[in-house]
């Protein structure tokens, strides 16, 4: 069995670089899985300015925030907010 996390972004801006989230060891050992929803504020140059947790298990949220914070989006004329869901499961 391989632990993994999947991500999906329902965005208007294309994601150029996705850093996958790391499935936390403690969460895996406790058999905690599920989705974490975050909202990312994206600068015009495509870098992530901030990430806010909307929902998800507390043991999974930091990994999701860290991963999305490293993502890179396509450039746009102004800042945008993007909703992103990351799924943590055993496979």
C-alpha positions, 0 to 999 in steps of 0.5 A, a space after each residue: 500500500 502506498 500513501 499518497 495525496 492528490 490535488 485538484 484545483 478548480 481555478 480560472 488560472 492554469 497551474 504551472 508547477 504543482 508541489 504534491 503534499 506530503 501525507 503526514 506520517 502521524 496521520 497515516 499511522 492513525 489511518 486519517 484520510 480525507 480532503 483538505 480545502 484551501 483558498 489561495 491568494 495568487 499574485 499577478 506574477 503567479 506566485 502564491 501570496 497566502 493560503 487559507 484553510 477552509 476545511 479538513 482534518 487538522 493533521 492534514 491541513 499544514 501539509 496542504 498549506 505548505 504544498 500549495 504555498 509552493 505552487 506556481 500559476 500562470 501570470 494574470 493582470 490582477 490577483 485572484 483567489 483560487 479554491 483548491 482541494 487536496 485529497 489524502 488517502 491510502 492506495 
